C-alpha cells in the first residue's frame, strides 16, 4: 500500500520524496486499464492518474514526508535519451503552453496541501529534435 511505503521511507530517515510527472499525464489524466499495476491498492482501481497521485501525496503527508513534483518529460513514456524528443519542455506533440498549463493545474490542485513544497520546472533539460539549450548566451 502507498501508506506503508511512505511510512517505510520515513522510518528509513527520509524527509522528502520526488514524484516525476509528464505533461501527457496531467493533460490527459487517464485511467489505467492495467489493474495489476494497482494490485496492492485495490481502492485505486478505476481512478484517474491524478486521483492516484492525490492518494499517494496524501499518504506521504500522513507520514510527514515533503513532496517535490518533478516535470520529468512531456510524453508519457520512459526517459531519457537524446532521441526521445523530451529534452526540452516542448516537442512536436506538446507546446510550451501545454507545459505551462500542466504546471498551473498541479499548482492549483496542491495549493492547499502544505506537504507539497514545490515543483521542478523541468528535469534534465538536454538536446532534443527541437534544438539544443544554450545557457548564459554562449554559442
Buried (B, 14 or more C-beta within 10 A) or exposed (E): EBBEBBBEBBEEEEEEBBBEBBBBBBBEBEEBEEEEEBEEBEEBEEBBBBEBBBBBBBBBBBBEBBBEBBBBBBBBEEBEEEEBBBBBBBBEEBBEEBBBBBBEBBEEBBEEBEBBEEBBEBBEEBEBEEEEEEEEEEE
